[in-house]
Structures are given as structure tokens and as C-alpha cells.
Amino acid sequence: MKGRLISIRPAFIRSLSIAVLVLAVLLGLCWGRYPLSPTRVAVVLGRLLHVCGGSDPIADAVIWQVRLPRVLAGLLVGSALSCGGATFQAVLRNPLVSPDILGVLSGSAFGAALVIVMGGSPVLIQLGAFCGGLAAVSAGLSISRLLPQGGLLTLLMGGLIANAVFTALLSLVKYTADPMDQLPAVVNWLLGTLSQTGWRELSWLTVPVLALVTVLILLSPLLDVLSLGDDEARSLGVSVQVMRPMIILLATLVCAMTISMAGIIGWVGLLVPHVARMLAGAEHRNMMPVCALLGATGVILADTVARSLTSGEVPLGIMTELFGALAFVLVLRRLRGEGV
């Protein structure tokens, strides 16, 4: 009976997480400075799918041009950052690791800021953020290979060095930026927002982000093995020196893509994996799908509050920092109460 309950619980948690995500999507489509009823939203979606008839130009414009792209972008960003964070925590065997540990956030910020100062278009800004994140992590991995003794410690040290270098480069770009025009644009991007995400961005980011998230979820058994330690993984036939950099590269790719879409969104990659473990257990085959669903739900809800709280939109990064820090305190208290 006990084993049956254990096998039922992950499926129940996944189903519950899906239901909560659906409610968050519905709330994101209904709630805002121009509120819409669920029935009206359903009719608009039906009309977009050529299921319903009629005409409601205002509701159609609000849903199709503003809210639906942001909700879908929040789904992608939340699931990608949370799965990326869980992957880094497993591979590096550290529950306090987040996607910025190897410099992906600072590298992306530098790349985007550099393009902004050079007067690049929004597409080039996103490309700069993506390339900057990859460059930072590649530099961190390369530096770690130059350090003696290898292992996780040198990998983390290489990441810290790369993070420091790209943070300094970002500060240099901000220092040289025009304070009347360029600097506000850089700061606004660094705060994180989904307001600039439309169907064009979704058209070329949706498939690769979903594909990488799916790959990370399918690699859950390998994450379980790597989280045991290098010696145990080698004894089970895993080539640690090959698989760890490969998985880090995959997690970096998906995080860099989402950062290029939304800017710097903090705490999602650190907090959500802890909540997923509390609900679904430590096994990654159960935890990773729940992690993706919870991350998507959290970002959608945070973005809904951010664009509805005041007449002027609050940056999404500020909302995730506030909610994430408070929620992480509760998670740590729960873990302390369980003796973890």
C-alpha cells in the first residue's frame, strides 16, 4: 500500500501543477488594466481558432496583441529558467546554485548592454544577450580547465572568474553609456520585462526552448546519477568529463535564450527547484516536470501582477526578486524544520 501511494503521489502532483498552470494562464488573460471575463476570453480564443464567430475588436486586440504573447513568453521563461536551475544544482551538487553561477546572466547582460550602447535593433539586442551568455560560460569552462586538480571546485572557480570579468565589462559599458538616453535603456533591460516580447520573438524561440527543456527532462536519470558524485557516476559507467560539460552547455543554452527574450529574471532558477523537490521528491524524473510547470506558473503570475499593480508597469525582475526572496525564506524554514 505504501509503495502504491508513493507511485501515485508524483502523478497527482503533476496533475495538480498542470491545473494550477491552466488557472494562471486564464488569470493572465483575464486580469489587467482592461479586465475581461473568462467567458469573453474563451470567446476570443475560440474566434482566433475559427471556432466561434462574432466580432469584439477591443478584446481581440488585448488578447492577441498584448496578453497572449506575454503569457506564452512567461511560460517559456519560467519553465526554462527553473529546469536550467535544477540542472545546475544537480550537476554541480549544490542546492544553492542558480543559472548565474557560471556567468550566463552577467554575460547576457554585457552582450545586451553593448548592443544597446551601439544603437542596435531589438533583434540584435536579443542576439547580443544570447551570444554574451554563451561566451561567459565558455570562458568559465575554459578557465576551469587551466586550473589544477579539476573537479567541481575548479569549475565553480572558473565560473566565478568569468562572472567577475563580465560583470566588470558590464559596469564599463554602463559607465561609458550616454546617461540621458543609452543608460536608461540598459537599466530597463537589466530589470527584466516581457513587454517587448511579441509573436516575432516567440516564432523563433518557442521550438528551441521547448526542445531544450524536454531534453533536460529526459536527462533526469543522468542527473540523478551525477548528483551522487563523480566516483559513483563513474562506477555506473557514466563519463563525467564528457557528460557534465554537455549538460551544462544545454542548460546554458536554454537560459541564454530566455534571458535574450526577457532580460534578467532572478530567483526563478534558484527557488523553484526547491519547491519542486518539496512537492515531488528528490528524484529528477519526478521533480523536473513539476519544476517546469511551477516555474511557468510563477513567472506568469508575477508578470500579471507586474503589469496590473500600477498604471505604469513594474519590471518583472523586481517582482520576482521580491516574491522570490520572501518565498525562499519560507522554504529554508521548512527545510530547517525537517532537519535538512
N, C-alpha and C positions, 0 to 999 in steps of 0.2 A: 504493500500500500504506500509506504514511504517513497519507494522508487518511482511509483506511478505519479505521485504528487510532484516529485522533482521534475519529471519529464513533462508534466502538464504546465508547470509554472512558467517556463520560458515562452511557450506558445501563448499563454494568457497575457503575459507582459507585452509581447509583440503586438497582439491584437489590441490591447488597451492603448499602446503607444500609437498605433495606426489611427484609432478612433480619436485620440486627443489631437493628432496632427490634422485630421479632417476638420475638427472643430476649429482649430487655429486658422486653417485656410479660410473657412467660412467667415470667421470673425475678421480676418484681414480684408476680405472682400466687402464686408458689410460696414465695418466701423471706419470712421474718418470724419473729416470736417463736413463732408456731404454724406450723411448716413443713408444706407439703403437697407431695406428689409430683406430677410433671407429669401422670401418669395420673389421679390423683384430681382435679386441676384440670380436666382435659379432661372428665371425667365430670360434674363440677359445671356446667361451661359447657354441656355437652350437655343436662343436666337443665333449666337455665334457658331453653334454646331449645326445650324439649319434644322433644328428640331421644332422650334417654336416660331410663330410669326409675330406680327405687330411691329411697332416702332417706338423706341424710347431713346432719342439721341443723347440726352444728358447721361443717363445711366450707362448706355453703351460706351460712351467716351470715358467715363470714370472707371469702369471695369476694364475695358480693353486697353486703354492707353496709359492708365496710371496704376491701378491696384493689382491686376492680374500679373503683369510683368514683375512687379516688386515681390509679390507672394512667391512666384516661381523662383525668382532670384534668391529670396530668403531661404527657400527650401534647399537650393543647391549649395549656398554658402554655409548654412548650418550643418547639413549632413557632411559636407566635405571637411570643414574645419574640425568637427567632432571626431570623425573617423581618422583624420590625419593626426589629431592629438592622441587618440587612443593607440594608434600605430607607433608613434614616437615613444609613448610611455612603455609599451610592450618591448619594443626593440632595444631601448636604452635602459630598461628595467628600473625606471624611476617614475613614481606616480605623480611627481611634481613637475614633470617635463611638459612643455607645450610646444606648438609648432614654431615658436620663435627661438627655441634653444639653439638651433644650428644656423640662425641668421636669416631665415626666409622672410621674416617681417621687415627687418631693417634693410635687407637687400631690395625687397619690393618697394619699400618707401623711398629709398635712394633713387631707384630707377624711375619711379613715377615723378618724384620731385625734379629730377634732372630734365626730364622731357617737358614738364610744366614750365620750368625756367627758360627752356629753349623755345617755347612757344608752340609745342606740338599739339596735334589734334587729340580728342578724347581716345580715339583708337590707338594712337601712338603712345599715349599715357598708359593705357592698359598693357600694351606690348612692352613698354619700358618696365612696368612693375613686374610682369612675368619674367622677363629676362634678368632683372635685378635679383629676384628671389632665387632663381636657378644659379646665378653667378655666386651669390653669397654662400649657398650650401655647397656648391662645387669647391669654392675656396676653402670652406671649413673641412671638407673631406680630404682635400689635398694637403692642407696643413697638418691634419692628424696623421697622415702617412709619413710626414717628415719628422714627427716626434718619436722618441724612443719608447719601447715597451708595448706599444699598441694597446688594443682593448678599448673598453668603453670610456675610460678616463681620458685617454688621448683624443677620442672622438669628441667628447664634450669640450675639452680644452680647445680643439680646433674650431668648434662651433662658437665658443665664447670669443676667440680671437677674431674670427670673421665677423661676428656680431658687432664687436667693438669697432672694427675698421669701417664697416658700412654705416654704423651709427655716426661716426666721426665725419664720414663723407656726406651724410645727410645734413648734419649740422653745418658743414661748409656750404652746401647748396643753399640752405635757408639763410645763412649769413650774407651770401652774395646776391640773394634774390631781391628784386625791387619791392620795398616794403609797402608800396601803395597798390600794387597790382599782383605781382607774382607770389609774394609771401602769403597773402590771404588764401590764394588758390591752393598753395601747397598745404597749409594748415587745414583747410577744409577737407582736402582729400585724405589727410592723415587721420582725421577724426572718424572716418568711415561713414558711408551712406549708400543706400540703394536707390537714391533719387535719380541718379544718372544712368541706371540700368534699364534698357528697353529691349524690344524684340530683336534688334540687331545684335546686341551683346549675347542674348540668350541663344540666338540661332547658331553661333559658333562656339559657345561654351557648354551648352547643355549636354551634348553627347559625350565629349571627352570627360567632363566632370562626373557624370553618372557612370561612365565606363570605369574610371579610376576608383570611384567609391565601391563599385561592385567587385573590382579586383581585390581591393583591400579586405572586403568582407570575405571573399573566397579564400584569402590567405590566412584566415583566422586560425586554422590548425597550426600553421607555421609560426604564427605569433605566439601561440601557447608554448610551443617548443622553445623559441628564442627567449621567452620570458623566464624560462627555467635556469638559464645560464649557459655560457659558452661550452663548458665541458659536457654538460648534459645534452646539449643540442648536437655536439659532435658525436657523442656516443649513440645518438639516434640516427646518425647518418646525414645530418644537415651540414652543409658547407657554410659556416658562419661568415667567413671572409667574403663570400660571394653574395649570400642572401641578405645580409644586413644592409650593405650599401644599396642593393637593388630595391629593397623595401623602403629605405629612407628616401631614395630618389622618387619612387612612386608617391609617397606621402608628400614630398616637397612639391611635386608637380601639381597635385590636386589643391594644395594650399595656395600655391602661387597663382593658379588660375582664379581662385575665388578672391584672393586679395586684389588681383587686377580688376575684378568686377566691382568690388565693394569697398576697397580701401582696408584700413587696419581695423579689424573687429576682434577685440580682446576677450579673453576668458572663456570663449566657447570651447576651444580645443583643450583647455585645462580642466574646466568644471564638468562638462557633460559626460566625459568618460567615467568620472567618479560616480555620478548619479546613475549611469547605466549599470555599473558594477553593483551598486547597492540594490538595484531592482532585478537584474537578470543574472547576477553571479559573475564570477571572475573568468569563466571560460569565454574566450573570444567568439566562438561560434554562436553563442547565445547573446553576448554583450554587444557585438559590433552592429547588428541590425537595429537593436534598440538604441544604440548610441546615435546612429544616423537619423532615426526618427525623432529622438529627443532634441538633437541639435537643430534639425529643421524647424521643429515646433518652437524652440526657444528664440531663434532668430526672427521667425515670422511674427511672434508675439511682441518681441522687443521693437521691431520696425513698425508694427501697428501702433504701439504706444508712442513711439518717437514722432510719427507724423500726425498724431491726433492730440497730443498732450497740449500743445500751444498753437497759436496762429502761425508762428514760424517753426519750421521743422527742427527738432532736436537731432543732432547727429547720432546715428545708430551706435557708433563706437562708445559714446558717452553712456547710453542706456545699458549696453552690455557690460561696461565696466562697473556701473553702479549695481545692477542686479547681480552680476556675476560675483563681485566681491562679497556681497551680503549672503548670497546663496552658498558660497564656498565656506564661509564661517559656519553655517549650519551643517554642511557636510562634514567638516572637520570635527565638530562637536559630536556628531553621530558616530563617526569612526572612533573617536576617543572613548565614547561611552561603550562601544563594542570591544574596546581593548586593542584596537588596531594601531 
